[in-house]
């Protein structure tokens, strides 16, 4: 994100996609665990394009339409998450290296598309000498969590903590409580994915137009809390079928609306940095959440990770109560 603030969104995307393509190619032919780790690190660096894409939307889309556009972006991400494992599984029939080669080809195709047809969105690049280290921005979020942008970043990070806590034990829970196996778990994720894609592609825009970003965050958090609490008390798979959609509905309101407000509250010259910091905190949440939730699942109880996630989203709700009072259309600098 910070690189894109100085050099532009387009170069950052091209470098990230090309690096990811190279890493996936090596991943396909890797013959040692250390090479696999190295590939994953490079893939992670290439995956930083998520924050750049969010910043690109912030550059090009009017504030009142950003939640809708971010919803479309996350719908595409969810669609890829749904189809990717299926395609990768089929690709292994032609060889263990084929999924890596296929992933590299997709990244390279994306890079070619961006190089040929994607225009640069950021017209003015600030001098690097005036920029503070990106970790200074991370520290500012921790030191001053009451700031507008900082509070939105924390809402995003804590929401991601809850969501990751759920997803990391969902398969274990369904297997232990309902006997769902690795052969049938895919249908559950497909069911979840359908609701997520539908919400983010078709419904998030009209909902935000109707109630605004702040109330979309609060509504999404409330729906998510209900879904998380209801998960462990579902007596049967049929009742769970009505509970499962609450999570993708809640997250589809929470995350795009939060990112949209983040883009509106950030200084234009630091939009990429802000989105990058948000993704940094989200990445930390994705690392910490599985450790916490699987430990709770094994040592305390199968339903406890869901209550932990619900408590985390309750914190999101409390943080969101101050968003309406704090948010102003004037940009705030997260790294001042």
Secondary structure, 3 states (H helix, E strand, C coil): CHHHHHHCHHHHHHHHHHHHHHHHHHHHHCCCHHHHHHHHHHHHHHCCHHHHHHHHHHHHCCHHHHHHHHHHHHHHHHHHHHHHHHHHHHHHHHCCCHHHHHHHHHHHHHHHHHHHHCCCCCCCCCCHHHCCCHHHHHHHHHHCCCCHHHHHHHHHHHHHHHHHHHHHHHHHHHHHHHCCCCCCHHHHHHHHHHHHHHHHHHHHHHHHHHHHHHHHHHHHHHHHHHHHHHHCCCCCHHHHHHHHHHHHHHHHHHHHHHHHHHHHHECHHHHHHHHHHHHHHHHHHHHHHHHHHHHHHHHCCCCHHHHHHHHHHHHHHHHHCCHHHHCCCCCECCCC
